[in-house]
């Protein structure tokens, strides 16, 4: 994996999640007939609707007949600031985890998911 991504590339993908979002991970914003908007990753499309992943464990079904517009964005579901407050030793441990995993781009997605989940848990009220 480190032959494919440099240390800088790996950490930039986590620090700046909106800088270069792969098409598979781009949010789509849906505007509905009733004025509501839903933004998330398209998880599944059928002949009569779309399933949208709006959070790590949240999905919503949108019937095609209710969708007014659909716009792909360049925003990632992962919030910025996930590495804020980590010590240099923590960052070194994270890099070692990524290096040892050897799974390519899917590792970045895995880490983003885990950090989002941890970030939500750590900042719960």
C-alpha positions in Angstrom: 0.0 0.0 0.0 2.8 2.5 0.8 4.1 1.9 -2.7 0.8 3.2 -4.0 0.2 6.0 -1.5 2.9 8.2 0.2 2.6 9.1 3.9 1.5 12.5 2.7 -1.2 11.1 0.4 -2.7 9.0 3.1 -2.8 11.7 5.7 -4.1 14.3 3.2 -7.0 12.0 2.4 -7.9 12.0 6.1 -7.1 15.6 6.9 -8.7 17.0 3.8 -11.6 14.7 3.0 -13.2 17.0 0.5 -10.0 17.7 -1.5 -10.2 14.6 -3.8 -13.3 12.5 -3.3 -13.5 9.4 -5.5 -16.8 9.1 -7.4 -17.8 6.1 -5.3 -17.6 8.2 -2.2 -19.2 11.4 -3.5 -22.4 12.7 -1.8 -25.5 13.2 -3.8 -28.0 15.9 -2.8 -31.7 15.1 -3.5 -34.4 17.7 -3.4 -37.8 16.4 -2.8 -41.3 17.6 -3.9 -42.1 18.6 -0.3 -39.0 20.8 -0.1 -36.9 18.5 2.0 -33.4 17.7 1.0 -31.4 14.5 1.6 -27.7 14.2 1.1 -25.6 11.0 1.2 -24.1 8.2 -0.7 -26.3 6.3 -3.1 -26.4 2.7 -1.7 -28.9 1.2 -4.2 -31.0 2.3 -7.1 -34.1 0.5 -8.3 -36.7 1.1 -11.0 -38.8 3.1 -8.6 -36.5 4.7 -6.1 -33.1 5.2 -4.4 -31.6 4.1 -1.1 -29.4 6.8 0.3 -26.8 6.3 3.1 -27.1 9.5 5.0 -24.8 8.5 7.9 -22.7 5.6 9.1 -25.8 3.6 10.1 -28.7 5.6 8.6 -30.4 5.1 5.3 -33.5 6.6 3.7 -35.6 5.4 0.7 -36.5 8.1 -1.8 -39.2 7.3 -4.3 -38.4 8.5 -7.8 -41.8 10.1 -8.1 -40.9 12.4 -5.2 -37.4 13.4 -6.3 -37.4 16.9 -8.0 -33.6 17.2 -8.5 -30.4 15.2 -7.9 -27.0 16.8 -7.8 -23.6 15.1 -7.2 -21.4 17.0 -4.9 -17.7 16.9 -4.2 -18.2 16.6 -0.4 -17.2 13.6 1.6 -19.3 12.1 4.4 -16.2 12.2 6.5 -16.0 15.4 8.6 -12.8 17.5 8.7 -10.7 17.7 11.8 -10.6 14.0 12.7 -6.9 14.0 13.5 -7.1 17.2 15.6 -5.7 16.6 19.0 -3.8 13.5 18.2 -0.2 13.3 19.3 2.6 12.5 16.9 2.8 9.0 18.4 -0.8 8.4 17.5 -0.3 9.6 14.0 2.7 7.2 13.7 0.5 4.4 14.9 -2.2 5.2 12.4 0.4 5.2 9.6 1.7 1.8 10.7 -1.9 0.4 10.7 -2.4 1.7 7.2 0.9 0.3 6.1 0.4 -3.1 7.6 -3.1 -3.5 6.2 -2.0 -3.4 2.6 -5.5 -3.0 1.2 -5.1 0.0 -1.0 -7.8 2.6 -1.3 -10.2 0.5 0.7 -8.1 1.0 3.8 -8.6 4.8 3.5 -12.3 4.2 3.3 -12.1 1.8 6.3 -10.1 4.3 8.4 -12.6 7.1 7.4 -15.5 5.0 8.6 -13.8 4.1 11.9 -12.8 7.7 12.5 -16.3 9.0 11.7 -17.8 6.4 14.1 -15.2 7.2 16.8 -15.6 11.0 16.3 -19.4 10.7 16.7 -19.0 8.6 19.8 -16.3 10.8 21.4 -18.4 14.0 20.7 -21.8 12.6 21.9 -23.7 14.8 24.3 
